[in-house]
Structures are given as C-alpha cells and as structure tokens.
C-alpha cells in the first residue's frame, strides 16, 4: 500500500471517529429527537466512497484536472445513488430530510478532506 493512501486511510478513520463522537454528543443533547438508526450506516458508506475515490485519484495517470473531475463525478453519482436508496427505504418525510441532510453534511466534510489530501500529495510530488 502506498504511503499516501495509508496516511489518507488513517486520517479518514480518525475523521470518521471524530464525526461519530460529535454525532453522539449532538444526537444525545441538542438533536435528541432526530437520531435515525441509518445515520451510522450512511457514515460508513461515506467513508468507503471517500476511500475508493481517493484511491482512484492517486492511481490515475491522467492530468490532475481530469483526475479530479472523474473522482468527483464518481463520488457525486455514488451519493446520488445513496440518496435514491434512502428515499426508497425511508417512508417518513422528516426522516428522509434528516438522512439526506446528514448525507450532504458528510459529502461536504469528506470532499473537503479528500481535496486537501490530494493537494498535499501533489505539492509533495511536485517538490520532489
């Protein structure tokens, strides 16, 4: 396993654990009536999507911009598919909104993390 991917995996797991802790605190205090059992599943799926798309980014031989566009397109389509599953599985309107809002929040957080990691990797590769 490449050191860049290993470092990214470790950072993603740490970020996931921090999000679990923050979610536990939020859903046990301020948002106690809004917890849904699918939220941890969505977090796990988001972590897996993020790891998969980052792995594709660092293995790509295309130009940087093409690599980023391919990765974000795949990630976006994966999150759209997850949204469709949520809409099909969940019957209540409020629950759907909670789950999709959680998914959007995770998308923003993990995309920011992925972009920062990729930029750092490219800077390190450029400086070598």
C-alpha positions, -999 to +999 in steps of 0.1 A: +000+000+000+013+034-009+023+057+020-001+084+006-030+060+007-020+047+041-019+082+055-052+091+039-068+059+054-056+068+088-068+104+086-102+092+072-107+067+100-097+094+126-122+119+109-149+092+110-143+086+147-144+123+154-177+125+134-191+096+154-182+113+187-196+147+176-228+130+163-232+111+196-229+143+215-252+162+192-279+135+190-278+129+227-283+166+236-294+191+210-308+168+184-321+140+206-354+137+187-338+134+153-315+104+155-321+077+130-305+042+130-294+046+094-271+075+102-241+053+112-246+032+080-245+064+060-213+074+077-197+040+069-208+042+033-195+078+030-161+067+044-159+038+019-169+061-011-143+086+000-115+060+003-124+044-031-125+078-049-092+089-033-076+056-043-087+062-079-073+097-078-038+087-067-036+058-091-047+078-121-023+086-148-044+114-163-038+150-158-047+165-124-078+183-136-092+152-154-084+131-124-103+154-100-133+156-124-135+119-127-132+113-090-158+140-081-182+127-108-180+092-094-184+104-059-213+126-068-231+097-086-224+074-056-240+099-032-270+103-057-274+065-056-273+066-018-300+093-018-322+073-040-318+043-017-327+065+013-358+078-005-369+043-014-362+028+020-375+055+043-412+063+044-414+094+066-408+128+051-390+141+082-367+110+084-358+114+047-349+150+052-327+141+083-309+114+064-303+134+033-291+164+053-267+141+071-255+127+038-250+162+024-230+172+055-208+141+052-203+148+015-191+183+022-168+172+051-153+142+032-149+161-001-130+189+017-108+162+033-102+145+000-093+177-018-069+188+009-052+154+009-049+153-028-035+189-030-009+180-003+001+149-022+005+168-055+026+195-037+048+168-022+052+151-056+060+185-072+086+194-047+105+161-050 
